[in-house]
Amino acid sequence: MNMLVDGEWRTDAHELTNNDGSFERQETTFRGWVQDDPDARFQPESGRYHLYISYACPWAHRNARYACAERT
């Protein structure tokens, strides 16, 4: 797969599919959960976390409904 990396067109970029052609998603580096556990990296604190939702995003609908339900 060719792609633009740092303003340079690369033809040696790694493939995102395996040998049979199915897509293989890379492991994300954003792995942090808010947990009510003394050893958790992110502990819940009142007023600390905010949810920003773009109504232009089709995937934001579920989060908007959940946030609305939590307020009632």
HTML snippet that shows the backbone in 3Dmol.js (N, CA, C, O; Angstrom):
<script src="https://3Dmol.org/build/3Dmol-min.js"></script>
<div id="view" style="width:600px;height:400px;position:relative"></div>
<script>
const pdb = `
ATOM      1  N   MET A   1       0.850  -1.175   0.000  1.00  0.00           N
ATOM      2  CA  MET A   1       0.000   0.000   0.000  1.00  0.00           C
ATOM      3  C   MET A   1       0.893   1.234   0.000  1.00  0.00           C
ATOM      4  O   MET A   1       1.811   1.340   0.814  1.00  0.00           O
ATOM      5  N   ASN A   2       0.633   2.144  -0.888  1.00  0.00           N
ATOM      6  CA  ASN A   2       1.368   3.395  -0.952  1.00  0.00           C
ATOM      7  C   ASN A   2       0.650   4.431  -0.103  1.00  0.00           C
ATOM      8  O   ASN A   2      -0.578   4.429  -0.012  1.00  0.00           O
ATOM      9  N   MET A   3       1.435   5.329   0.529  1.00  0.00           N
ATOM     10  CA  MET A   3       0.811   6.373   1.334  1.00  0.00           C
ATOM     11  C   MET A   3       1.764   7.541   1.512  1.00  0.00           C
ATOM     12  O   MET A   3       2.975   7.419   1.333  1.00  0.00           O
ATOM     13  N   LEU A   4       1.177   8.685   1.872  1.00  0.00           N
ATOM     14  CA  LEU A   4       1.946   9.888   2.124  1.00  0.00           C
ATOM     15  C   LEU A   4       2.342   9.898   3.595  1.00  0.00           C
ATOM     16  O   LEU A   4       1.473   9.889   4.466  1.00  0.00           O
ATOM     17  N   VAL A   5       3.646   9.918   3.885  1.00  0.00           N
ATOM     18  CA  VAL A   5       4.167   9.916   5.249  1.00  0.00           C
ATOM     19  C   VAL A   5       5.074  11.124   5.408  1.00  0.00           C
ATOM     20  O   VAL A   5       6.099  11.225   4.733  1.00  0.00           O
ATOM     21  N   ASP A   6       4.707  12.038   6.292  1.00  0.00           N
ATOM     22  CA  ASP A   6       5.498  13.254   6.546  1.00  0.00           C
ATOM     23  C   ASP A   6       5.818  14.013   5.256  1.00  0.00           C
ATOM     24  O   ASP A   6       6.939  14.490   5.081  1.00  0.00           O
ATOM     25  N   GLY A   7       4.847  14.125   4.361  1.00  0.00           N
ATOM     26  CA  GLY A   7       5.013  14.873   3.122  1.00  0.00           C
ATOM     27  C   GLY A   7       5.773  14.151   2.032  1.00  0.00           C
ATOM     28  O   GLY A   7       6.072  14.743   0.995  1.00  0.00           O
ATOM     29  N   GLU A   8       6.097  12.865   2.246  1.00  0.00           N
ATOM     30  CA  GLU A   8       6.845  12.090   1.263  1.00  0.00           C
ATOM     31  C   GLU A   8       6.025  10.870   0.857  1.00  0.00           C
ATOM     32  O   GLU A   8       5.526  10.135   1.709  1.00  0.00           O
ATOM     33  N   TRP A   9       5.888  10.660  -0.459  1.00  0.00           N
ATOM     34  CA  TRP A   9       5.123   9.515  -0.949  1.00  0.00           C
ATOM     35  C   TRP A   9       5.944   8.245  -0.768  1.00  0.00           C
ATOM     36  O   TRP A   9       7.035   8.118  -1.323  1.00  0.00           O
ATOM     37  N   ARG A  10       5.413   7.302   0.014  1.00  0.00           N
ATOM     38  CA  ARG A  10       6.140   6.071   0.343  1.00  0.00           C
ATOM     39  C   ARG A  10       5.482   4.885  -0.366  1.00  0.00           C
ATOM     40  O   ARG A  10       4.261   4.732  -0.352  1.00  0.00           O
ATOM     41  N   THR A  11       6.314   4.059  -0.979  1.00  0.00           N
ATOM     42  CA  THR A  11       5.823   2.835  -1.602  1.00  0.00           C
ATOM     43  C   THR A  11       6.212   1.602  -0.800  1.00  0.00           C
ATOM     44  O   THR A  11       5.794   0.489  -1.117  1.00  0.00           O
ATOM     45  N   ASP A  12       7.021   1.806   0.252  1.00  0.00           N
ATOM     46  CA  ASP A  12       7.464   0.678   1.060  1.00  0.00           C
ATOM     47  C   ASP A  12       6.697   0.570   2.378  1.00  0.00           C
ATOM     48  O   ASP A  12       7.123  -0.128   3.298  1.00  0.00           O
ATOM     49  N   ALA A  13       5.573   1.260   2.458  1.00  0.00           N
ATOM     50  CA  ALA A  13       4.788   1.220   3.697  1.00  0.00           C
ATOM     51  C   ALA A  13       4.236  -0.186   3.911  1.00  0.00           C
ATOM     52  O   ALA A  13       4.002  -0.925   2.954  1.00  0.00           O
ATOM     53  N   HIS A  14       4.034  -0.543   5.164  1.00  0.00           N
ATOM     54  CA  HIS A  14       3.558  -1.893   5.488  1.00  0.00           C
ATOM     55  C   HIS A  14       2.145  -2.122   4.962  1.00  0.00           C
ATOM     56  O   HIS A  14       1.349  -1.190   4.846  1.00  0.00           O
ATOM     57  N   GLU A  15       1.862  -3.334   4.658  1.00  0.00           N
ATOM     58  CA  GLU A  15       0.540  -3.707   4.160  1.00  0.00           C
ATOM     59  C   GLU A  15      -0.434  -3.845   5.323  1.00  0.00           C
ATOM     60  O   GLU A  15      -0.052  -4.289   6.406  1.00  0.00           O
ATOM     61  N   LEU A  16      -1.673  -3.473   5.106  1.00  0.00           N
ATOM     62  CA  LEU A  16      -2.701  -3.584   6.133  1.00  0.00           C
ATOM     63  C   LEU A  16      -3.550  -4.836   5.961  1.00  0.00           C
ATOM     64  O   LEU A  16      -4.521  -5.039   6.689  1.00  0.00           O
ATOM     65  N   THR A  17      -3.182  -5.672   4.998  1.00  0.00           N
ATOM     66  CA  THR A  17      -3.913  -6.912   4.800  1.00  0.00           C
ATOM     67  C   THR A  17      -2.956  -8.087   4.954  1.00  0.00           C
ATOM     68  O   THR A  17      -1.750  -7.954   4.750  1.00  0.00           O
ATOM     69  N   ASN A  18      -3.507  -9.222   5.313  1.00  0.00           N
ATOM     70  CA  ASN A  18      -2.670 -10.411   5.433  1.00  0.00           C
ATOM     71  C   ASN A  18      -2.630 -11.145   4.092  1.00  0.00           C
ATOM     72  O   ASN A  18      -3.108 -10.617   3.088  1.00  0.00           O
ATOM     73  N   ASN A  19      -2.075 -12.337   4.066  1.00  0.00           N
ATOM     74  CA  ASN A  19      -1.881 -13.060   2.801  1.00  0.00           C
ATOM     75  C   ASN A  19      -3.176 -13.415   2.091  1.00  0.00           C
ATOM     76  O   ASN A  19      -3.203 -13.482   0.862  1.00  0.00           O
ATOM     77  N   ASP A  20      -4.263 -13.647   2.844  1.00  0.00           N
ATOM     78  CA  ASP A  20      -5.526 -13.990   2.181  1.00  0.00           C
ATOM     79  C   ASP A  20      -6.362 -12.762   1.835  1.00  0.00           C
ATOM     80  O   ASP A  20      -7.481 -12.896   1.339  1.00  0.00           O
ATOM     81  N   GLY A  21      -5.822 -11.545   2.096  1.00  0.00           N
ATOM     82  CA  GLY A  21      -6.493 -10.315   1.688  1.00  0.00           C
ATOM     83  C   GLY A  21      -7.391  -9.687   2.728  1.00  0.00           C
ATOM     84  O   GLY A  21      -7.959  -8.624   2.478  1.00  0.00           O
ATOM     85  N   SER A  22      -7.542 -10.314   3.906  1.00  0.00           N
ATOM     86  CA  SER A  22      -8.408  -9.712   4.918  1.00  0.00           C
ATOM     87  C   SER A  22      -7.663  -8.617   5.679  1.00  0.00           C
ATOM     88  O   SER A  22      -6.454  -8.698   5.897  1.00  0.00           O
ATOM     89  N   PHE A  23      -8.414  -7.596   6.074  1.00  0.00           N
ATOM     90  CA  PHE A  23      -7.852  -6.425   6.742  1.00  0.00           C
ATOM     91  C   PHE A  23      -7.421  -6.776   8.157  1.00  0.00           C
ATOM     92  O   PHE A  23      -8.141  -7.474   8.871  1.00  0.00           O
ATOM     93  N   GLU A  24      -6.250  -6.298   8.569  1.00  0.00           N
ATOM     94  CA  GLU A  24      -5.759  -6.503   9.925  1.00  0.00           C
ATOM     95  C   GLU A  24      -5.527  -5.148  10.575  1.00  0.00           C
ATOM     96  O   GLU A  24      -4.608  -4.422  10.198  1.00  0.00           O
ATOM     97  N   ARG A  25      -6.353  -4.812  11.541  1.00  0.00           N
ATOM     98  CA  ARG A  25      -6.230  -3.533  12.234  1.00  0.00           C
ATOM     99  C   ARG A  25      -5.075  -3.575  13.226  1.00  0.00           C
ATOM    100  O   ARG A  25      -4.899  -4.568  13.932  1.00  0.00           O
ATOM    101  N   GLN A  26      -4.297  -2.513  13.284  1.00  0.00           N
ATOM    102  CA  GLN A  26      -3.196  -2.424  14.229  1.00  0.00           C
ATOM    103  C   GLN A  26      -3.737  -2.207  15.640  1.00  0.00           C
ATOM    104  O   GLN A  26      -4.814  -1.638  15.817  1.00  0.00           O
ATOM    105  N   GLU A  27      -3.000  -2.655  16.621  1.00  0.00           N
ATOM    106  CA  GLU A  27      -3.359  -2.423  18.021  1.00  0.00           C
ATOM    107  C   GLU A  27      -3.262  -0.925  18.300  1.00  0.00           C
ATOM    108  O   GLU A  27      -2.253  -0.294  17.983  1.00  0.00           O
ATOM    109  N   THR A  28      -4.296  -0.366  18.884  1.00  0.00           N
ATOM    110  CA  THR A  28      -4.294   1.055  19.192  1.00  0.00           C
ATOM    111  C   THR A  28      -3.428   1.355  20.414  1.00  0.00           C
ATOM    112  O   THR A  28      -3.290   0.520  21.308  1.00  0.00           O
ATOM    113  N   THR A  29      -2.858   2.534  20.442  1.00  0.00           N
ATOM    114  CA  THR A  29      -2.046   2.936  21.585  1.00  0.00           C
ATOM    115  C   THR A  29      -2.876   3.649  22.637  1.00  0.00           C
ATOM    116  O   THR A  29      -2.384   3.920  23.733  1.00  0.00           O
ATOM    117  N   PHE A  30      -4.130   3.958  22.323  1.00  0.00           N
ATOM    118  CA  PHE A  30      -5.006   4.638  23.273  1.00  0.00           C
ATOM    119  C   PHE A  30      -5.761   3.604  24.085  1.00  0.00           C
ATOM    120  O   PHE A  30      -6.901   3.267  23.767  1.00  0.00           O
ATOM    121  N   ARG A  31      -5.130   3.104  25.123  1.00  0.00           N
ATOM    122  CA  ARG A  31      -5.746   2.106  25.992  1.00  0.00           C
ATOM    123  C   ARG A  31      -5.717   2.611  27.422  1.00  0.00           C
ATOM    124  O   ARG A  31      -4.766   2.338  28.154  1.00  0.00           O
ATOM    125  N   GLY A  32      -6.716   3.325  27.820  1.00  0.00           N
ATOM    126  CA  GLY A  32      -6.807   3.807  29.190  1.00  0.00           C
ATOM    127  C   GLY A  32      -8.274   3.892  29.570  1.00  0.00           C
ATOM    128  O   GLY A  32      -9.066   4.517  28.865  1.00  0.00           O
ATOM    129  N   TRP A  33      -8.630   3.280  30.658  1.00  0.00           N
ATOM    130  CA  TRP A  33     -10.019   3.248  31.081  1.00  0.00           C
ATOM    131  C   TRP A  33     -10.160   3.978  32.408  1.00  0.00           C
ATOM    132  O   TRP A  33      -9.274   3.907  33.260  1.00  0.00           O
ATOM    133  N   VAL A  34     -11.270   4.675  32.579  1.00  0.00           N
ATOM    134  CA  VAL A  34     -11.593   5.277  33.865  1.00  0.00           C
ATOM    135  C   VAL A  34     -12.219   4.177  34.699  1.00  0.00           C
ATOM    136  O   VAL A  34     -13.282   3.657  34.362  1.00  0.00           O
ATOM    137  N   GLN A  35     -11.553   3.826  35.791  1.00  0.00           N
ATOM    138  CA  GLN A  35     -12.022   2.718  36.624  1.00  0.00           C
ATOM    139  C   GLN A  35     -12.017   3.125  38.089  1.00  0.00           C
ATOM    140  O   GLN A  35     -11.136   3.855  38.542  1.00  0.00           O
ATOM    141  N   ASP A  36     -13.004   2.647  38.816  1.00  0.00           N
ATOM    142  CA  ASP A  36     -13.081   2.900  40.250  1.00  0.00           C
ATOM    143  C   ASP A  36     -12.269   1.828  40.979  1.00  0.00           C
ATOM    144  O   ASP A  36     -12.819   0.955  41.650  1.00  0.00           O
ATOM    145  N   ASP A  37     -10.962   1.920  40.831  1.00  0.00           N
ATOM    146  CA  ASP A  37     -10.024   0.960  41.401  1.00  0.00           C
ATOM    147  C   ASP A  37      -8.822   1.752  41.919  1.00  0.00           C
ATOM    148  O   ASP A  37      -8.311   2.611  41.200  1.00  0.00           O
ATOM    149  N   PRO A  38      -8.360   1.494  43.129  1.00  0.00           N
ATOM    150  CA  PRO A  38      -7.230   2.265  43.671  1.00  0.00           C
ATOM    151  C   PRO A  38      -5.959   2.180  42.826  1.00  0.00           C
ATOM    152  O   PRO A  38      -5.148   3.106  42.854  1.00  0.00           O
ATOM    153  N   ASP A  39      -5.769   1.101  42.082  1.00  0.00           N
ATOM    154  CA  ASP A  39      -4.572   0.932  41.265  1.00  0.00           C
ATOM    155  C   ASP A  39      -4.755   1.404  39.821  1.00  0.00           C
ATOM    156  O   ASP A  39      -3.827   1.295  39.020  1.00  0.00           O
ATOM    157  N   ALA A  40      -5.927   1.923  39.482  1.00  0.00           N
ATOM    158  CA  ALA A  40      -6.206   2.334  38.107  1.00  0.00           C
ATOM    159  C   ALA A  40      -5.418   3.589  37.753  1.00  0.00           C
ATOM    160  O   ALA A  40      -5.166   4.446  38.600  1.00  0.00           O
ATOM    161  N   ARG A  41      -5.043   3.676  36.504  1.00  0.00           N
ATOM    162  CA  ARG A  41      -4.298   4.847  36.039  1.00  0.00           C
ATOM    163  C   ARG A  41      -5.187   6.091  36.035  1.00  0.00           C
ATOM    164  O   ARG A  41      -4.744   7.177  36.407  1.00  0.00           O
ATOM    165  N   PHE A  42      -6.444   5.925  35.611  1.00  0.00           N
ATOM    166  CA  PHE A  42      -7.395   7.022  35.578  1.00  0.00           C
ATOM    167  C   PHE A  42      -8.545   6.690  36.517  1.00  0.00           C
ATOM    168  O   PHE A  42      -9.344   5.797  36.233  1.00  0.00           O
ATOM    169  N   GLN A  43      -8.632   7.396  37.622  1.00  0.00           N
ATOM    170  CA  GLN A  43      -9.701   7.168  38.585  1.00  0.00           C
ATOM    171  C   GLN A  43     -10.787   8.218  38.377  1.00  0.00           C
ATOM    172  O   GLN A  43     -10.485   9.346  37.987  1.00  0.00           O
ATOM    173  N   PRO A  44     -12.054   7.863  38.631  1.00  0.00           N
ATOM    174  CA  PRO A  44     -13.136   8.829  38.431  1.00  0.00           C
ATOM    175  C   PRO A  44     -13.057   9.979  39.435  1.00  0.00           C
ATOM    176  O   PRO A  44     -12.873   9.767  40.633  1.00  0.00           O
ATOM    177  N   GLU A  45     -13.196  11.175  38.928  1.00  0.00           N
ATOM    178  CA  GLU A  45     -13.231  12.373  39.759  1.00  0.00           C
ATOM    179  C   GLU A  45     -14.340  13.267  39.240  1.00  0.00           C
ATOM    180  O   GLU A  45     -14.465  13.472  38.033  1.00  0.00           O
ATOM    181  N   SER A  46     -15.125  13.786  40.127  1.00  0.00           N
ATOM    182  CA  SER A  46     -16.245  14.643  39.752  1.00  0.00           C
ATOM    183  C   SER A  46     -15.744  15.896  39.033  1.00  0.00           C
ATOM    184  O   SER A  46     -14.852  16.586  39.527  1.00  0.00           O
ATOM    185  N   GLY A  47     -16.323  16.186  37.865  1.00  0.00           N
ATOM    186  CA  GLY A  47     -15.987  17.384  37.105  1.00  0.00           C
ATOM    187  C   GLY A  47     -14.697  17.310  36.311  1.00  0.00           C
ATOM    188  O   GLY A  47     -14.324  18.289  35.664  1.00  0.00           O
ATOM    189  N   ARG A  48     -14.007  16.185  36.337  1.00  0.00           N
ATOM    190  CA  ARG A  48     -12.723  16.077  35.639  1.00  0.00           C
ATOM    191  C   ARG A  48     -12.874  15.725  34.161  1.00  0.00           C
ATOM    192  O   ARG A  48     -12.156  16.264  33.319  1.00  0.00           O
ATOM    193  N   TYR A  49     -13.792  14.835  33.847  1.00  0.00           N
ATOM    194  CA  TYR A  49     -13.919  14.335  32.484  1.00  0.00           C
ATOM    195  C   TYR A  49     -15.102  14.986  31.783  1.00  0.00           C
ATOM    196  O   TYR A  49     -16.165  15.174  32.374  1.00  0.00           O
ATOM    197  N   HIS A  50     -14.902  15.327  30.517  1.00  0.00           N
ATOM    198  CA  HIS A  50     -15.932  15.984  29.723  1.00  0.00           C
ATOM    199  C   HIS A  50     -16.093  15.215  28.416  1.00  0.00           C
ATOM    200  O   HIS A  50     -15.120  14.709  27.858  1.00  0.00           O
ATOM    201  N   LEU A  51     -17.315  15.134  27.943  1.00  0.00           N
ATOM    202  CA  LEU A  51     -17.601  14.469  26.680  1.00  0.00           C
ATOM    203  C   LEU A  51     -18.009  15.522  25.664  1.00  0.00           C
ATOM    204  O   LEU A  51     -19.012  16.212  25.843  1.00  0.00           O
ATOM    205  N   TYR A  52     -17.230  15.645  24.599  1.00  0.00           N
ATOM    206  CA  TYR A  52     -17.537  16.567  23.514  1.00  0.00           C
ATOM    207  C   TYR A  52     -18.038  15.744  22.339  1.00  0.00           C
ATOM    208  O   TYR A  52     -17.379  14.802  21.898  1.00  0.00           O
ATOM    209  N   ILE A  53     -19.204  16.109  21.840  1.00  0.00           N
ATOM    210  CA  ILE A  53     -19.839  15.354  20.762  1.00  0.00           C
ATOM    211  C   ILE A  53     -20.059  16.267  19.564  1.00  0.00           C
ATOM    212  O   ILE A  53     -20.594  17.368  19.696  1.00  0.00           O
ATOM    213  N   SER A  54     -19.645  15.802  18.411  1.00  0.00           N
ATOM    214  CA  SER A  54     -19.924  16.513  17.169  1.00  0.00           C
ATOM    215  C   SER A  54     -21.170  15.899  16.543  1.00  0.00           C
ATOM    216  O   SER A  54     -21.194  14.707  16.236  1.00  0.00           O
ATOM    217  N   TYR A  55     -22.193  16.707  16.358  1.00  0.00           N
ATOM    218  CA  TYR A  55     -23.419  16.197  15.745  1.00  0.00           C
ATOM    219  C   TYR A  55     -23.218  15.878  14.268  1.00  0.00           C
ATOM    220  O   TYR A  55     -24.088  15.266  13.648  1.00  0.00           O
ATOM    221  N   ALA A  56     -22.086  16.282  13.695  1.00  0.00           N
ATOM    222  CA  ALA A  56     -21.776  15.938  12.315  1.00  0.00           C
ATOM    223  C   ALA A  56     -21.223  14.522  12.199  1.00  0.00           C
ATOM    224  O   ALA A  56     -21.124  13.985  11.095  1.00  0.00           O
ATOM    225  N   CYS A  57     -20.861  13.913  13.329  1.00  0.00           N
ATOM    226  CA  CYS A  57     -20.288  12.572  13.315  1.00  0.00           C
ATOM    227  C   CYS A  57     -21.392  11.522  13.442  1.00  0.00           C
ATOM    228  O   CYS A  57     -22.134  11.531  14.424  1.00  0.00           O
ATOM    229  N   PRO A  58     -21.514  10.625  12.474  1.00  0.00           N
ATOM    230  CA  PRO A  58     -22.584   9.622  12.556  1.00  0.00           C
ATOM    231  C   PRO A  58     -22.384   8.614  13.682  1.00  0.00           C
ATOM    232  O   PRO A  58     -23.346   7.968  14.099  1.00  0.00           O
ATOM    233  N   TRP A  59     -21.162   8.463  14.184  1.00  0.00           N
ATOM    234  CA  TRP A  59     -20.908   7.507  15.261  1.00  0.00           C
ATOM    235  C   TRP A  59     -21.130   8.104  16.646  1.00  0.00           C
ATOM    236  O   TRP A  59     -21.093   7.379  17.640  1.00  0.00           O
ATOM    237  N   ALA A  60     -21.359   9.406  16.729  1.00  0.00           N
ATOM    238  CA  ALA A  60     -21.534  10.072  18.017  1.00  0.00           C
ATOM    239  C   ALA A  60     -22.942   9.893  18.579  1.00  0.00           C
ATOM    240  O   ALA A  60     -23.182  10.238  19.736  1.00  0.00           O
ATOM    241  N   HIS A  61     -23.862   9.373  17.805  1.00  0.00           N
ATOM    242  CA  HIS A  61     -25.255   9.254  18.228  1.00  0.00           C
ATOM    243  C   HIS A  61     -25.400   8.432  19.504  1.00  0.00           C
ATOM    244  O   HIS A  61     -26.148   8.820  20.401  1.00  0.00           O
ATOM    245  N   ARG A  62     -24.704   7.311  19.601  1.00  0.00           N
ATOM    246  CA  ARG A  62     -24.801   6.442  20.776  1.00  0.00           C
ATOM    247  C   ARG A  62     -24.315   7.167  22.034  1.00  0.00           C
ATOM    248  O   ARG A  62     -24.932   7.061  23.094  1.00  0.00           O
ATOM    249  N   ASN A  63     -23.203   7.905  21.910  1.00  0.00           N
ATOM    250  CA  ASN A  63     -22.682   8.645  23.058  1.00  0.00           C
ATOM    251  C   ASN A  63     -23.622   9.770  23.474  1.00  0.00           C
ATOM    252  O   ASN A  63     -23.790  10.031  24.665  1.00  0.00           O
ATOM    253  N   ALA A  64     -24.226  10.428  22.511  1.00  0.00           N
ATOM    254  CA  ALA A  64     -25.160  11.511  22.825  1.00  0.00           C
ATOM    255  C   ALA A  64     -26.374  10.966  23.564  1.00  0.00           C
ATOM    256  O   ALA A  64     -26.839  11.579  24.525  1.00  0.00           O
ATOM    257  N   ARG A  65     -26.887   9.828  23.131  1.00  0.00           N
ATOM    258  CA  ARG A  65     -28.050   9.232  23.804  1.00  0.00           C
ATOM    259  C   ARG A  65     -27.702   8.788  25.219  1.00  0.00           C
ATOM    260  O   ARG A  65     -28.501   8.953  26.141  1.00  0.00           O
ATOM    261  N   TYR A  66     -26.518   8.228  25.386  1.00  0.00           N
ATOM    262  CA  TYR A  66     -26.100   7.768  26.723  1.00  0.00           C
ATOM    263  C   TYR A  66     -25.929   8.961  27.661  1.00  0.00           C
ATOM    264  O   TYR A  66     -26.369   8.917  28.810  1.00  0.00           O
ATOM    265  N   ALA A  67     -25.292  10.026  27.175  1.00  0.00           N
ATOM    266  CA  ALA A  67     -25.091  11.210  28.010  1.00  0.00           C
ATOM    267  C   ALA A  67     -26.420  11.856  28.386  1.00  0.00           C
ATOM    268  O   ALA A  67     -26.581  12.347  29.504  1.00  0.00           O
ATOM    269  N   CYS A  68     -27.361  11.857  27.465  1.00  0.00           N
ATOM    270  CA  CYS A  68     -28.687  12.400  27.757  1.00  0.00           C
ATOM    271  C   CYS A  68     -29.412  11.541  28.788  1.00  0.00           C
ATOM    272  O   CYS A  68     -30.083  12.069  29.674  1.00  0.00           O
ATOM    273  N   ALA A  69     -29.283  10.248  28.678  1.00  0.00           N
ATOM    274  CA  ALA A  69     -29.946   9.338  29.633  1.00  0.00           C
ATOM    275  C   ALA A  69     -29.330   9.459  31.018  1.00  0.00           C
ATOM    276  O   ALA A  69     -30.032   9.323  32.020  1.00  0.00           O
ATOM    277  N   GLU A  70     -28.022   9.715  31.089  1.00  0.00           N
ATOM    278  CA  GLU A  70     -27.349   9.844  32.384  1.00  0.00           C
ATOM    279  C   GLU A  70     -27.791  11.099  33.130  1.00  0.00           C
ATOM    280  O   GLU A  70     -27.796  11.116  34.361  1.00  0.00           O
ATOM    281  N   ARG A  71     -28.164  12.158  32.391  1.00  0.00           N
ATOM    282  CA  ARG A  71     -28.576  13.400  33.011  1.00  0.00           C
ATOM    283  C   ARG A  71     -29.977  13.338  33.594  1.00  0.00           C
ATOM    284  O   ARG A  71     -30.319  14.131  34.472  1.00  0.00           O
ATOM    285  N   THR A  72     -30.784  12.412  33.120  1.00  0.00           N
ATOM    286  CA  THR A  72     -32.170  12.340  33.611  1.00  0.00           C
ATOM    287  C   THR A  72     -32.303  11.388  34.768  1.00  0.00           C
ATOM    288  O   THR A  72     -33.400  11.211  35.299  1.00  0.00           O
TER     289      THR A  72
END
`;
const viewer = $3Dmol.createViewer("view");
viewer.addModel(pdb, "pdb");
viewer.setStyle({}, {cartoon: {color: "spectrum"}});
viewer.zoomTo();
viewer.render();
</script>
